[in-house]
């Protein structure tokens, strides 16, 4: 976890950094312009210690049925397992290695954009696995059909062993119905657009002119905010689905809130005050508890188990709010433990059994 001093230095010195102020650089094309067919698509995969999943991820990528040619770039940030060896075993994969200290969600993706040869660039986490052979075609199609679409993102389906609260959260964030976001956004809504670079595609030209911000979180939503204010659209494509989920727990939600809190002052947003925190917590606790009681009941939870689920949901939301306040002030930084809250704890042999069973059920 880097502190605010590191963050400020990164904004001044990193070669992929752009100004925090959003510059409106690109005028979107009119609706009656037919976009050219892409000559090449670039898939950029950010990875570190992903040996358990990257092999299956690449297998599914190279099994895609797609009308357009594509290349694959894996940017590894200091893996100590077999991630690099597995990636390099595929002759069609270009592997680019950086040190762990060089990694940053936005900066590493900007590096991928610089290395990419394609007109459209797909961002995919190494622990995201496409659920079918039409994933890439579905993700790219809106960009080919509509010149006003700057980016697309797909559905994230939880792994079979994902806990109930995370499953419900993913289902509400990534519904089964497609939607398009458009229209200018107010500055205080900079984190409002829904967009995830765990499974996304965007126009390379726009990404080169409007680089992703070097932030500990939400670089994808902020880029979507820029695109919407430039007059572009962001499309959600549920057919372009991947398996992706994290069993965060209360500590994981605190870390999430802490990262969000670090972002707020950099964007000129006021940090949460104690009064805001109390007000938000009091207002939300009862609503969250009641909401999760209903969801747990609908899912078949009864008696004391239903109350436990609801209390867990409330604890995570409160941890997230406290993390946001502390992150903005750089106090009580969460401890980072390798493998905790990062990837789901699935043993390699167990994973392949889960994957084969899940893939058969989906197809």
Secondary structure, 3 states (H helix, E strand, C coil): CCCHHHHHHHHHHCCCCCCCCCCCCCCCCCCCCCCCCCCCEEEEEEECCCCCCHHHHHHHHCCCCCCCCEEEEEEECCCCCCHHHHHHCCCCEEEEECCHHHCCHHHHHHHHHHHCCCCEEEEEECCCEECCCCHHHHHHHHHHHCCCEEEEEEEEECCCCCCHHHHHHHHHHCCCCCEEECCCCCHHHCCCCCCCCCEEEEEHHHHHHCCCCCCCCCHHHHHHHHHHHCCCEEEEEEEEEEECCCCCHHHHHHHHHHHHHHHHHHCCCCCCCHHHHHHHHHHHHHHHHHHHHHHHHHCCCCCHHHHHHHHHHHHHHHHHHHHHHHHHHCCCCCCCCCCCCCCCCCCHHHHHHHHHHHHHHHC
